[in-house]
Amino acid sequence: MNWDFVFIINSILLGIGLAMDAFSVSMTNGLNEPKMKILRMNMIAGVYALFQFIMPMIGWVCIHTIVVYFQSFDKFIPWIALILLAYIGGKMLIEGIKNKDEEIESDRKLPFITLIIQGIATSIDALSVGFTIADYKLLSAIMTSLIIAIVTFGICMIGLLIGKKIGTKLNNKAAILGGIILIGIGIEIFVKNIFF
């Protein structure tokens, strides 16, 4: 496989498509944590980018090794994303409703385990990308996944910046909005993968 202009553009477009859920969740995290420092923003965007790199590679490996098992697992992907995002969004929504009139906490931070769960939930549909890049050689599959990760990182940083800006204005109502957005993303992933 040649790494020509078309290959790079296709990988970038694939990255943009896959990063939209991570963008929305990043925006939600920025809403929830408006005083987030740049180092933390890099870490959050990095986690999403890492999962967006890993998932297509897992899909590619599965296609080349245990394709039968992967195909049977494929039908559970939308359910897993829905459950994980509905859980996190529901928890955020309940906390936002309980504390909606309180002043925003300057030290409020997203727990690392929640970030990992969000990373998995927003990138789990990228497993199927392994099917689309199945005819690539290993190095080309790695390059595609790396481009997807870089695009995801950039898009997530934009989402975090937008979320922080809006979150500062919304105070604790941002947690309610964030919870609704996460539940909506879970439903969107589920509907898109089950019915289309």
C-alpha positions in Angstrom: 0.0 0.0 0.0 1.4 3.4 -1.0 1.2 6.2 1.4 0.1 8.7 -1.2 -2.1 11.8 -0.9 -5.3 9.8 -1.2 -4.2 7.4 1.6 -3.5 10.3 3.9 -6.7 12.2 3.1 -8.8 9.0 3.5 -7.1 8.4 6.9 -7.8 12.0 8.0 -11.4 11.8 6.9 -11.8 8.5 8.8 -10.2 10.1 11.8 -12.6 13.0 11.6 -15.6 10.7 11.4 -14.4 8.6 14.3 -13.5 11.6 16.5 -17.0 13.2 16.5 -18.1 11.2 19.6 -14.9 11.9 21.4 -15.3 15.6 20.4 -18.7 15.7 22.0 -17.5 14.0 25.2 -14.5 16.3 25.3 -16.8 19.3 25.1 -18.9 17.8 28.0 -15.7 17.3 30.0 -14.8 20.9 29.4 -18.3 22.0 30.5 -17.9 19.9 33.7 -14.4 21.1 34.5 -14.1 24.7 33.2 -11.0 25.5 35.2 -9.0 22.6 33.5 -5.3 23.3 33.0 -3.6 22.7 29.6 -1.7 19.7 30.9 -4.9 18.0 31.9 -6.5 18.9 28.6 -3.5 17.2 26.8 -3.9 14.1 29.0 -7.7 13.8 28.3 -7.2 14.3 24.6 -4.3 11.9 24.7 -6.4 9.2 26.3 -9.1 9.5 23.6 -6.4 9.6 20.9 -4.8 6.4 22.4 -8.1 4.5 22.3 -8.8 5.7 18.8 -5.4 4.3 17.8 -5.8 1.0 19.7 -9.3 0.1 18.6 -8.7 0.0 14.8 -5.6 -2.0 15.4 -7.4 -4.5 17.5 -10.0 -4.7 14.7 -7.3 -5.2 12.1 -5.6 -7.9 14.3 -9.0 -9.7 14.8 -9.7 -9.7 11.1 -6.3 -11.4 10.5 -6.6 -13.9 13.3 -9.9 -14.5 15.1 -12.4 -13.1 12.6 -15.2 -15.5 13.5 -15.1 -14.4 17.2 -14.8 -10.8 16.3 -17.9 -10.9 14.1 -20.0 -12.4 16.9 -18.7 -9.7 19.3 -19.5 -6.9 16.8 -23.2 -6.9 17.6 -22.5 -6.0 21.2 -20.5 -2.9 20.4 -23.5 -0.5 20.3 -24.9 -2.0 23.6 -21.6 -1.5 25.4 -21.3 2.1 24.2 -24.9 2.9 25.2 -24.5 1.3 28.7 -21.2 3.0 29.4 -22.2 6.5 28.2 -25.7 6.3 29.8 -24.1 5.3 33.2 -21.6 8.1 33.1 -24.1 10.6 31.7 -26.8 9.6 34.2 -24.3 10.0 37.1 -23.3 13.4 35.8 -26.9 14.4 35.4 -27.9 13.4 38.9 -24.9 15.2 40.4 -25.8 18.3 38.3 -29.4 18.3 39.5 -28.3 17.9 43.1 -25.8 20.7 43.0 -27.3 23.0 40.3 -27.4 26.1 42.5 -24.0 25.8 44.1 -20.9 27.7 43.0 -18.6 25.8 40.7 -15.8 23.9 42.4 -12.4 25.0 41.2 -10.9 21.6 41.9 -13.6 19.5 40.4 -12.0 16.9 38.2 -13.1 14.0 36.1 -12.0 10.7 37.8 -9.4 8.8 35.7 -11.5 5.6 35.6 -14.4 7.7 34.1 -12.0 9.1 31.5 -10.9 5.5 30.6 -14.6 4.4 30.4 -15.3 7.4 28.1 -12.3 6.6 26.0 -13.5 3.0 25.5 -17.1 4.0 24.9 -16.3 6.7 22.3 -13.8 4.5 20.4 -15.4 1.1 20.6 -17.1 1.6 17.2 -13.6 2.1 15.8 -13.1 -1.6 16.2 -15.1 -2.1 13.0 -12.5 0.1 11.2 -10.3 -3.0 11.3 -12.7 -4.4 8.7 -12.2 -1.4 6.4 -8.4 -1.5 6.6 -8.2 -5.3 6.6 -6.4 -5.4 3.2 -3.7 -3.0 4.5 -0.3 -4.3 5.4 0.6 -3.9 9.1 2.6 -0.7 8.6 -0.2 0.9 6.7 -2.7 -0.1 9.3 -0.5 1.4 12.0 -0.1 4.6 9.9 -3.9 4.9 9.4 -4.5 4.4 13.2 -1.8 6.9 14.0 -3.4 9.5 11.7 -6.8 8.8 13.3 -5.2 9.3 16.8 -3.6 12.6 15.8 -6.8 13.9 14.3 -8.7 12.8 17.4 -6.3 14.5 19.7 -6.7 17.8 17.8 -10.5 17.6 17.6 -10.7 16.7 21.3 -8.6 19.7 22.3 -11.0 21.9 20.4 -13.9 20.2 22.2 -12.3 20.8 25.5 -11.7 24.5 24.8 -15.3 25.0 23.7 -16.6 23.2 26.7 -14.4 25.2 29.1 -15.6 28.5 27.6 -19.3 27.5 27.8 -18.8 25.7 31.2 -17.5 28.9 32.8 -20.7 30.7 31.8 -23.1 27.9 32.8 -21.6 27.2 36.2 -23.0 23.8 37.6 -25.8 23.7 35.1 -23.0 22.5 32.7 -23.1 19.1 34.5 -26.8 18.7 33.7 -26.1 19.6 30.0 -23.1 17.4 30.0 -25.0 14.4 31.3 -27.7 14.9 28.7 -25.1 15.1 26.0 -23.4 11.9 27.1 -26.7 10.0 27.2 -27.6 11.4 23.8 -24.2 10.2 22.3 -24.8 6.7 23.8 -28.3 6.6 22.2 -26.9 8.0 18.9 -24.1 5.3 18.7 -26.7 2.6 19.6 -29.3 3.7 17.0 -26.6 4.3 14.2 -25.2 0.8 14.7 -28.4 -1.1 15.3 -30.7 0.4 12.7 -28.4 1.8 10.0 
